[in-house]
């Protein structure tokens, strides 16, 4: 026997829409980039925009955002790369590194992808934008986003809203 349940709307006893299940994914936003960006900028206060970003409008103010980044970064010469993240244009610190805001340093002259996964609590109902930035760290030369030395690379960012 096959049963079908069809409804137009589910409401809680209090009359609000939806069913609240803590931990479930409410929505997913994703972006990707193959655009190469290079910089000799060493300023952590004003890093270079990679162009990789995601905008998400939370459904609930108390939601957590799970931010996942996979980025191709490298330096040439003696340059390394600082990877940084901004939320709505403000540099934020998601690591235990001594330098506020730095997600990672890449090893110079070695191309490859670095990945980060972290949780954020923006506590808002307005559109929130996460963006990846980078700068050169130490030495001389150039730092690169989406260039593995010979060809272009693909970098991605995914943001999931998680119910609380």
QUINORLIN-V355009 format. One record per pair of residues at least 4 apart in sequence whose C-alpha atoms are under 7 Angstrom apart, sorted by the first residue. I is the first residue (numbers start at 0). GAP is how many residues later the second one is. D is the distance in Angstrom with one decimal. If there is no record, write none. Layout:
I/GAP/D ; I/GAP/D
This chain:
9/7/6.1 ; 9/8/5.4 ; 10/4/5.4 ; 10/5/5.5 ; 10/6/4.6 ; 10/7/5.4 ; 11/4/5.5 ; 11/5/6.4 ; 11/6/6.7 ; 11/7/6.7 ; 20/142/6.7 ; 21/141/4.9 ; 21/142/4.5 ; 22/139/5.5 ; 22/140/5.1 ; 22/141/5.9 ; 23/138/5.6 ; 23/139/5.6 ; 24/135/6.5 ; 24/136/5.8 ; 24/137/4.7 ; 24/138/6.5 ; 25/135/5.4 ; 25/136/5.8 ; 25/137/6.4 ; 26/133/5.8 ; 26/134/5.4 ; 27/131/5.8 ; 27/132/4.5 ; 27/133/6.5 ; 28/25/6.6 ; 28/27/6.4 ; 28/129/5.8 ; 28/130/5.3 ; 28/131/6.5 ; 29/24/6.3 ; 29/127/5.7 ; 29/128/4.3 ; 29/129/6.4 ; 30/22/6.6 ; 30/23/6.1 ; 30/125/5.8 ; 30/126/5.4 ; 30/127/6.5 ; 31/20/6.6 ; 31/122/6.9 ; 31/123/5.6 ; 31/124/4.3 ; 31/125/6.3 ; 32/19/6.1 ; 32/121/5.7 ; 32/122/5.4 ; 32/123/6.5 ; 33/112/6.1 ; 33/118/6.4 ; 33/119/5.7 ; 33/120/4.7 ; 33/121/6.6 ; 34/111/6.4 ; 35/109/5.7 ; 35/110/4.9 ; 35/111/5.9 ; 35/116/6.7 ; 36/13/6.2 ; 36/107/5.9 ; 36/108/5.2 ; 36/109/6.8 ; 37/104/6.6 ; 37/105/5.6 ; 37/106/4.5 ; 37/107/6.2 ; 38/9/6.9 ; 38/96/6.6 ; 38/97/6.8 ; 38/103/5.7 ; 38/104/5.4 ; 38/105/6.6 ; 39/96/5.6 ; 39/101/6.7 ; 39/102/5.0 ; 39/103/6.3 ; 40/6/6.9 ; 40/94/5.5 ; 40/95/5.7 ; 41/93/5.3 ; 41/94/4.8 ; 41/95/6.0 ; 42/4/5.8 ; 42/92/6.6 ; 43/91/6.8 ; 46/86/5.8 ; 46/87/5.4 ; 46/88/5.2 ; 47/85/5.4 ; 47/86/5.3 ; 47/87/6.0 ; 48/83/6.6 ; 48/84/4.6 ; 48/85/6.7 ; 49/82/6.0 ; 49/83/5.4 ; 49/84/6.9 ; 49/95/6.7 ; 51/79/5.8 ; 51/80/5.7 ; 52/76/6.8 ; 52/77/5.4 ; 52/78/4.1 ; 52/79/6.3 ; 52/104/6.6 ; 53/75/5.6 ; 53/76/5.4 ; 53/77/6.6 ; 53/103/6.8 ; 54/72/6.4 ; 54/73/5.4 ; 54/74/4.2 ; 54/75/6.4 ; 55/71/5.5 ; 55/72/5.3 ; 55/73/6.4 ; 56/68/6.4 ; 56/69/5.6 ; 56/70/4.0 ; 56/71/6.0 ; 57/66/6.9 ; 57/67/5.2 ; 57/68/6.7 ; 57/69/6.9 ; 57/103/6.8 ; 58/66/6.5 ; 59/65/6.3 ; 60/62/4.9 ; 60/63/4.7 ; 60/64/5.2 ; 61/61/5.5 ; 61/102/6.6 ; 62/58/6.7 ; 62/98/6.3 ; 62/99/5.6 ; 62/100/5.1 ; 62/101/5.6 ; 63/55/6.5 ; 63/56/5.7 ; 63/57/4.9 ; 63/97/5.9 ; 63/98/5.1 ; 63/99/6.8 ; 64/54/5.5 ; 64/55/5.0 ; 64/56/6.2 ; 64/94/6.3 ; 64/95/5.5 ; 64/96/4.7 ; 64/97/6.0 ; 65/52/5.9 ; 65/53/4.5 ; 65/54/6.5 ; 65/93/5.5 ; 65/94/5.1 ; 65/95/6.5 ; 66/50/5.6 ; 66/51/5.4 ; 66/52/6.1 ; 66/91/5.9 ; 66/92/4.5 ; 66/93/6.6 ; 67/48/5.8 ; 67/49/4.4 ; 67/50/6.7 ; 67/89/5.6 ; 67/90/5.1 ; 67/91/6.3 ; 68/46/5.5 ; 68/47/5.2 ; 68/48/6.5 ; 68/87/5.8 ; 68/88/4.5 ; 68/89/6.6 ; 69/43/6.3 ; 69/44/5.7 ; 69/45/4.3 ; 69/46/6.6 ; 69/85/5.5 ; 69/86/5.3 ; 69/87/6.5 ; 70/42/5.2 ; 70/43/5.4 ; 70/44/6.4 ; 70/84/4.4 ; 70/85/6.4 ; 71/40/5.5 ; 71/41/4.2 ; 71/42/6.4 ; 71/73/5.7 ; 71/74/4.9 ; 71/75/6.9 ; 71/81/6.4 ; 71/82/7.0 ; 71/83/5.9 ; 72/33/6.8 ; 72/38/6.5 ; 72/39/6.4 ; 72/40/6.4 ; 72/71/5.5 ; 72/72/4.6 ; 72/73/6.2 ; 73/6/6.7 ; 73/7/6.3 ; 73/32/6.1 ; 73/33/7.0 ; 73/34/6.2 ; 73/35/6.4 ; 73/36/6.1 ; 73/37/5.1 ; 73/38/7.0 ; 73/69/5.8 ; 73/70/5.2 ; 73/71/6.8 ; 74/4/4.8 ; 74/5/4.8 ; 74/6/6.0 ; 74/33/4.7 ; 74/34/5.4 ; 74/67/5.7 ; 74/68/4.1 ; 74/69/5.9 ; 75/32/5.9 ; 75/33/4.9 ; 75/65/5.6 ; 75/66/5.6 ; 75/67/6.4 ; 76/32/6.8 ; 76/63/6.2 ; 76/64/4.9 ; 77/30/6.0 ; 77/61/4.8 ; 77/62/5.4 ; 77/63/6.2 ; 78/29/5.6 ; 78/57/6.1 ; 78/58/6.0 ; 78/59/5.7 ; 78/60/4.9 ; 78/61/5.3 ; 78/62/5.3 ; 78/63/6.1 ; 78/64/6.3 ; 79/25/6.5 ; 79/26/5.6 ; 79/27/5.7 ; 79/28/4.7 ; 79/56/5.8 ; 79/57/4.8 ; 79/58/6.3 ; 79/63/6.5 ; 80/24/5.3 ; 80/25/5.2 ; 80/53/6.6 ; 80/54/5.8 ; 80/55/4.8 ; 80/56/5.2 ; 80/62/5.8 ; 81/20/6.2 ; 81/22/6.0 ; 81/23/4.9 ; 81/52/5.3 ; 81/53/5.2 ; 81/54/6.1 ; 81/55/5.9 ; 82/19/5.7 ; 82/20/5.4 ; 82/21/5.4 ; 82/22/6.6 ; 82/50/6.0 ; 82/51/4.6 ; 82/52/6.9 ; 83/17/5.7 ; 83/18/5.0 ; 83/19/5.6 ; 83/48/5.9 ; 83/49/5.0 ; 83/50/5.7 ; 84/6/6.0 ; 84/7/6.3 ; 84/16/6.9 ; 84/45/6.9 ; 84/46/5.7 ; 84/47/4.7 ; 84/48/5.9 ; 85/4/5.0 ; 85/5/4.3 ; 85/6/5.7 ; 85/44/5.7 ; 85/45/5.3 ; 85/46/6.6 ; 86/4/6.6 ; 86/5/6.8 ; 86/41/6.9 ; 86/42/5.6 ; 86/43/4.7 ; 86/44/6.6 ; 87/40/6.0 ; 87/41/5.0 ; 87/42/6.5 ; 90/10/6.2 ; 91/9/5.2 ; 92/7/5.3 ; 92/8/3.8 ; 92/9/6.7 ; 93/7/6.4 ; 93/9/6.8 ; 94/6/7.0 ; 94/7/6.9 ; 94/8/5.9 ; 96/5/6.7 ; 110/37/4.8 ; 110/38/6.6 ; 111/36/6.5 ; 134/8/6.9 ; 135/6/6.8 ; 135/7/5.3 ; 145/6/5.6 ; 145/7/4.6 ; 145/8/6.2 ; 145/9/6.7 ; 146/4/6.0 ; 146/5/4.7 ; 146/6/5.6 ; 147/4/6.3 ; 147/5/6.4
